[in-house]
């Protein structure tokens, strides 16, 4: 029988070849000054494009036909009795995490245990949905290739046929104006062997037994453009009264205000309400989203579900915020998180090792401490000698215009950095954080030059060079530690800075995705699949029927069900 052309068969190295290692990229270091600068510039460009030109309008003109992809029937046109789908969001960060999820999704079958010990058999989805942010830190053809396409290609080798792929963009996909996203997913190409169908950044898929899969694009200034509204209105005309919808969003409008800094979200909220009530007429049974990198499920008494499943490969977000869970509109309450809030709080203590996770940030603080010290050296000369009395050092700092200006800029910058969740205390948090760094720099300067002066002649070039090295070393270690302490106290004490604290940790573990099944009776089964610890070591697959890399890490954990399957369509769904 001829091989399925969509089953990837990357050549296996011969026995005489040396062992290879994955060449994928590490987790993004979000506190690398270059990454911060690059992401900031890309964000500004994306915002500018969003206010001046909407790529979605051009794509709608290029693909005016409103036609859903039809998976309610098979290739022969026969109605399907059942269909399996997979939903993965927020990937393309680190190799280990992205590849682990890709490999797990690509297996033909998965046998999973839930927390009660019950075993469930699942099948790989014929349809694969990417739920937003398919690459980090910024979108480009090269980044998609290295961080997303290559690990998925390697993971699917020798496994089941590559699925039909649908994708919606997140804010990181918009950083190049959606150019790379459209090129990869919306032009009929076959990246990693996937079958792509959509021609816009949003889509509609008809599923068996009256189910529909709807993917939206509301990233551009959180807006819903007119062609997209028209597209979904036309799709809604094809739905029956009893049809039900799985709605995929790039952001969790129902929770984003609670886990992010307060700001106006009227566009996003109003757009979601408009889609749900005016366009689709309350047919939405399941809301799926990523953007927040963990698993969290809300449900109401009617059995409707709002699920965040942003565990496709990006760094973990905390689950212990908001600190006090409040009931959402329409009676939605939280039912499950992964990891649990207690585990999330414990993980936050890792911020005390900030410098180990972000060494390049230590270089930045080391240079900052050194600059503050260098400005004061000339002020400490008195009568031809140099004095290192702590009071004298403090006095010199308070009258040096350069030190005062740089200190003011540092404090103002950290006030701006402080999370708006502090409310009126934001200024206090920023000032205290800034003063802690200034005090650290002052003590580093005094101690470093006092120590160097004890072993070398005061004021000599060698003594000053040694002092400078010591100041930089202290700044390299102390600056990030103070930042980590600030983030720890902010998050665990006040529920502030969740994104800043956990992006600093770049935790690759606690990954998740959703497996969905529409059965022959028309019920929708949701299987939330989690992996507590992803492998850190890999070895080449031995045959062409294996993925290119297989785990070689005894500490890695197998996939498991985060909670028992959620069933929709019964009289009393749980």
N, C-alpha and C positions, 0 to 999 in steps of 0.2 A: 504494500500500500504506500502511496506517495506521502512524503512527509508534509505536514501542514506548514505552509510558508510563514505563518505567523508564530510558530514555535522557534525561538531563537536558538541557534546551535553554534555559539562561539567556539572556535577550536580549543581543544584541551592541550596544554603543554605536554610534550613527550617526556618520557621518563628521564632522558638525559639532560633536560633543561633545568636550570636552577630554579628554586622556588620563587614565585613572584609575590609581591605584596600589593594590596589595594593602594592606588595612588589618589584616592579621593581626598577632598579637603577636610580640614578640621572644622569644628564648630566655629561660627563667626565670633570674633573677639570684639564685642560691641563697644568696649572702652579703649580700643586701639585708637589713638588720635586720628590716624589716617582714615579709619573706617567711619569715625564720627564725622569727620569733615566731608567725606564722600557721600555719606547718607544724607547729611544736612543739605548739601548742594543738590542732590537728586530730588530730595523732598521739595525744595524750593522750585526746581524746574518742573516737577510734576504739578505743583500747585499753580504755577504760571500757565502751564498747558491747560489745566483744568478751568482756569478763568478765561482763557483766550480761545481755546479750540477744543472741541469735543470729538475725539476720534470715533466715538460710537455713531455719530451722525454720518460720517463718511462711510463707515462699514455698512450701515443700514442702506445707504444709496447703492453700494456695490452689491449687496445681497438683498434685494427688495422682497423676494419670495418668503412668505410666512408659511412654513411647512414643518411640522414636528417630525422628529425621528420616531419611527414606529417600531417598538419592540414588543407590541402586544401580539405580534405574529412572528413566526419563524421565517427562515429564508425561503421556505416553500409557500408562504402565505397562510399557513395553518395557525389558528389561535394557540397561543402558548398557555399551558396549564400552570406553569410556575416560572419564575425568573429570579436569579441571584444577582445582586449588585454589591459593589464595594464603594465606600466613601472615605477619602483620605484628604486631609487638609493640613496646610502649613508644613511644607517639606523643603528639601533642598538647602538645608543648613549644614549639618555635619554628615560625613560619609557613614559613620557607624549607625546613627539613628535613622537616616533616610534609607540606607540599604536594608536594615533590619525590617522596617515596615514593608518595603518593596518586596523583599524575599518572602515575608509572611503572607502578604496579599497574593503573591504569585503561586503559592502552592495549590495544587488541584483540590485538595481537601484539608480541612483542619478539624481535629478532634479536640474539643475544649471542655474544661470543667469550670463550673461556676462556683460561687462561694458556698453553696450548699453541698458540693461534691457531685452534683448531677453532671453527666457527660452529654455533650451535644455535638452532633456531626454537622459540619457546614461545608459548603462548596464555594470555590472561587467564583467571583462574580463575572458574568458575561459582559456586564457594563461596569466601568470604573469611572467614578466622579472625583475630580480634583476640586476641593472646596475653597480654594483661594490661597494666595501667597505660595506659589509653586517654586519660588527660589528666594534666597537671601544672600547678601543684604540688599542688593539692588538688581533690577532686571537688565539683562543683556543676553544676546545669543550665546556668548561664551559662558556666562554663569549658568544659564539653563542647561547647557551641554554638560558642564563639569559637575554641577551639583544635583541635577535632577535626571537628565536623560541617561547619563552613563551608569549611575547606580541602579536605575530601574532596568536598563538593558542587561546588565550583569546578573541581576536578581532573577529575571525571567527566563534566562537561558535554560533550555531543556525542560521547562515546566509546561503548563497548559497553554493553549493558544492565547496570544495577546488579546486583551479585552477591547471593547469599543470604549473610547475615551471621550468624556465631556468635562469641560473645565470652566470655572468662573475666576475672574481675576480678583486679587486682594490689593491692598495698598502698595505692596512691594512690586507687584506685577505692573502697576501703573507708573513706576518711577521713571520709565523711559517713554512715557506716553502711550503705553500698551503696544508698542511696535513689535517687540520680541514675542509677546504673548500671542498676538494675532498671527504672526509668522509661523509659530510653532503649532498652535492648536486650531487655527481657523482657516487654513488654506489647503485642506485635504492632504496634508503630509502624514507620514507614518513614523513619528519619532518613537524609538524603542519598539517598533513594530505595532504600536497602537493603531487602531482604526479611528480616525477622527471624522466627525460629521458636521459640526457646527460651522457657521460662517460669520457669526457675530460673537461678542463677548458674553452673550447670554443664550439660553437655549430652552427648548421644550421637548420632552421625550414622552411618548405615549407608552404606557406599561400595561401588563395584563390586568384583567378584571377591574377596569375602571380606574386604575391608579395612573397618576401623572407625575413626572419628575420635572420640576421647574428650576432653572438656574438663573439668577439675576446678576446684574452688574450695577451696584449702587455705590461704587467707590469714588467716582469723580465728584468731589465736593458733596458726597453723600446724597447725590441727586439721581433721579430717575428721568432719563431723557424721553422726549416725546415719541421718537420711533420705537423705543422699548415698550412704552405704554401701549402704543398701537399694536405692536407684536403680540403682547400678552392678551390684549382685548380680543384679537383675532383667534388666539389659541383658546380663550375662554368660551368662545362661541361654539367650539367643537366639543365641549365637555357636556356630559349629561348632568342632570340635577344630582344624581347619586354618586358621581365621580368624586375621588379624593386626591389630594395633592401632597407630594413631598416637596417642600420649598427650600431650596439651597440659597443661603445668603453668605456674603463675605464677612459680615460682622453680626454679633449677637445684639441686636437693637434692644432686646429686653433686659440685658444685663450690663451693657457697656458703660452706662452711666454710674453703675455701682463699683466697677472694678477699675475704672480709669478716672483721670482727673475730671472734675465737673466742668462741662462746657455745653454749649448749645448743641443739641442733637435733633432739632426739630425736623430737618430735612429727612434724616434717616427714619425717625419714628413715624413721621407723616407718610413717607413713601411706603413703609411696611403696612401701615393701616390701610392705605389706599389700595395696595395690591390685594390684601387679604379681604377687605370688605367690599370695595367697589368693583374690582376687576374679577376676582375669583369667587366672590360670594360666599365666604366662610367655608370653603372646601378644604382648607389647609389642615391636615391632620398631624403633620410632622414638620417642624422647622429644624433644619440642619445648618450648622455653621462651624467655622473654625475661628481664626484670628486670635483667640485666647488659647494658649497652648496647653490645654489639659482637657479632661473629660468632665462634663458637668451636665446633669439632666434635671430639667423641671417638667412637671406634668400637672394636669388639673383633674378634677373629678370626672370629666368627660372622656379622659384617656388621651387627650391631645398632648403632644410631646414637643418640648423645646430643648434641643440637644446641642451642646458645644463639644466638638470632637476635633480639636486642633492639635493632635498628637502625631502628625505624619513625619516628623523629623526635626522640627525646630526645638529650640531650648524650652525647658519646662516653665510654665507660669504657675504662681502659687494658687492654691485652692482655699487658703484660709482668709481670703478677702472676698466679699465684704465681711467685716468682723461679725456683724449681726445680720443674718440672713432675713430678708424681709419678703413677704409674699408679693409676687408679681401680679400684674393685672390679670383679670379673668380667673383668679384662683390658682395660678400656677405656683407650685411650691417645689423646693429643691428635694430631689430624691436620692441622688448619688453623686459623689465626686471621686476622681482618681488622679492623684493620690488623695488619701483622706486628709482632712484639715490638720490633724495632729502631725502627720508625717510632713506636710508642707511647712508647718511652723518649725519643725526640727531642722529641715533642710536649710532654712533661712540662716541658721547659725554659721553656715559655711561662708557667709560674707566676711567673717572676721579674717579669713584667708584670702582677702581680695587680691593682694599682690600676686599670689600664686596663680590665680585665674587670669589676671590682667597685668602681666609684667610691663607691657609697653605703657600702660597708664602710670606705673611707677617711675618710668623714665621721665614722663611729663611732670609729675610732682617733684621728682628730684631736681629737675632743672628749675622749677619754680622756687623751691626752697633755696637753691644756689643763687638765683638772681636776687632774691630778697637779701641774702647775706652779702653778696658782692657790693650791693648799694651802700652797705653800712661800714665797710672796712675802713674807708678813708675817714669817717667820722670818729673812729676810735683812737686816732693818733692824738696824743696829748704830750706836749713837751718833748717831741721827738721819739717817744716810745708808744707802744701799743698796749692798751689796758683791756682786760677781758672780764672785768667785774660785771656781774649780771645786771646790776642797776645801771651801770654805764651803757651797756648794750641796749637796754630798754629805752633809756633816755635818748640815745642816738637814733633809734628807730622812730621815736615820736616826733623828731624834728627834721627828719630827712624827707624832702618833698617827693622824691622818687619812691621811697618805701610807702609813704602815705598814699600816693596815687595808685600804686600797684595793689596795696592792701584794700583800698576802696573798691577797685575793679574786681578783686577776688570776692569780696563780700557781696557786692551787687550781683555778680555772676551766680553765686550760690543761692542768693535769694530767688533769682530767676529759676534756678534749678529745682528749688523746693517745690514739693507737690502741692497742688491747689487743695488737696484734701485737708491740709492743715488749716484751711480757712484763714481766719485772722491771725492765726499763729504762724502763717507761712513766713512772715518777716522774722519772727523770733527763731524759727528753725534755721533759716538761711544765715542769720547773723551769728547764731551759736556755732553752726558748722564752719562758717568762715573764720570766726575767732579761734576755733580749735586748730585750724591749719596755721593761722598766724602765730599762735602760741607755740605750736610745734616747730615752725620754722625758726622762731626766735631762740628757743631752747636748743635746737640743733646747731644753730650758728654759735651760740655761746659755748656749748659743750665741746663741739668739734674743734674750735680754735683754742679753747682752754687745754684740751688734751694734747693737741699738736704742739702747743706752746710749752708743754711740760717736757717734751722730748727734743724740741728743736728751738733755736733762737727765735724769740718773739719778733715778729715783723719781717723775718727773712723770707725769701722766695720759697725755699723748700717747705717752711712751716705753713705758709699760706696755701701752697699747692696741696699739702696733706690735709689741711683744714677744709679746703674745697672738696676734696674727695670724700671726706667724712660727712660733710653736709649733704652732698649728693646721695650718699649711701643711706643716711638717715631719712632724707626726703623720699627715696625710692621705697623704703619699707614703711615709714610712718604715714606718709600721705595716703596711700591706698588703704592702710589699716583704719585710719580715721574715716575714710569714705565708707568702708565696709561696716564700721561701727554705727555710723549715721544711718545707713540703709537698714541695718538690723533693728535698731531702735525705732526707726520710722515705720517699718512694716509690721514687726511683731507688737510694737507698742501702740501705734496709731492707725494701722491699716493703710499707710501711705507708701508710695514708691514701689508697688508690686512689680511693675515692668522693669524698672531700673535695678532693683535688687536681684531678680532672678535672671535677667539678661547678663548681669555680671558673672553669674555662676555658670552659665552655658551648660546646664545639666542635660545630657543626652537621653536620660532614662525616663521611665514612666510614659512611654509612648502608647498611642492608641489609634484605632480606626474603627469604622462601623461596617459590619456586613449585614446586608438586607436581603430578605427573601419574601417574595410574594408567592404564597402557596396555591394549590389547586382550588381552595375554597375562598380565595380572594383576601385572605388575611395577610397582613404585613408583619413580618418578624424582624426585629432589630436586635442584632448581636453586637454589643459593645466589647471589643477585643483589646486587651491591654498587655503590655510587656513591661515588667518592672525594671529590669536591667538589660540593656542591649549589649551585645558582644563588643569587646574592644580588640579582639584578635581574630584573624581569619586565615584560612588556608585554601589553596586552590581546589576547586571541585575536581574529583577524580575522573568523572565521565561526562560526556556531552549531555547526559540526562540530568545532570545536577546544575545548580546555579554556578556561576563563575567562581564565587567565593562561598565557603561554608564556615560556620562559626567554629572557632578553636579557643573557646573561653569557658572554663568550667564554672565561672561565677555568673554567667548569663542565665536568665530565666526564660522559660518557655512562654508562649502566648497563653492567655487565660481569658475567661469571660469576666469582665469587671463586675457584672451583675447578671442575674438570670435574664433570658431574652424578654424583650418587651413586645407584646403582641397587640396589634391594633386590628379591630374588626370583630372581636368578641363582644359579648354583652357587657362584660366587666373587665376591660383591659387593666393591667397593673402597671 
